[in-house]
Amino acid sequence: MSTFAAPAHVLVRGVADSFTRCLTTRPGPLDLVAARAEHAGYVDMLRELGLTVETISPDDACPDSCFVEDTAVITGRHAVLTRPGAESRRAEVAAVGGALSAHRSVHEMRAPATLDGGDVLRVGARLFVGLSRRTNREGADFLAQVAALDGLEVTTLAVPSGLHLKSACTVASATTLVYAPSVLAPDALDALRAASLTCVPAREPEGGNVLALGDVVLVSADAPRTADSLAALGLTIRPIRATALHAADGGLTCLSLRIPREGAWTV
Ligand code: CIR
């Protein structure tokens, strides 16, 4: 199996002027200025870690367009352009496809399939795909066909609550999963444990979505005790401010699309 490594190149998309109209399950107003500052901090961190960051211009017609992870899944030499589960997000895909086609062979998902990249958790040569309010069986099947071209297998997991599979759990290293115990379904946790992952409970709700970039793990500054748990395992933690992005149901993975290095896998 290929090794786990930080990507060399990532795609991000700026925060649209219309950010305050993002979809969200949380109460309260959204703060455009704070979200832009947090997004800028996230991009600065990626650059500080040595990654090449390619920025797609925001689209004010697409309030959620900064959550670029949901629009594509890179499987290796191939990538799926998704058909997001929320109708209001489908117009985000074209611009991402334009940028991604310079890097990978892209395959466009068609109706009735739907899938959000936030439902796709990569662990080595396996993609765990959450069947959620946004991702359906047809979406998982289409991804499985493309993933097979890169030698990956798909396992579906039920996501009965929360937005996406990766809202509830993410890998913090090649062998470590962090998960929100109140959100991740017990069956899903069993399946992930069976994949030889050490499963660490997040100690705050925002701790279930971390971004592992090789040996460095970005953790929301709103999840300091989760950060302590991961640090105690020997992982190198970088806190990231993301409160205004969380208010729009965004996590740390959803703000970028990571392009793996040749012969390596990445989240
Ligand atoms: C949405 O509801 O689609 C956005 N407001 C948040 C998407 C977050 N995406 C992700 O965590 N992968």
Residues whose N, C-alpha, C, O or C-beta is under 5 A from the ligand:
A	BS01	CIR	C22 L23 T24 D64 F67 E69 D70 G118 A248 D249 G250 G251 C254
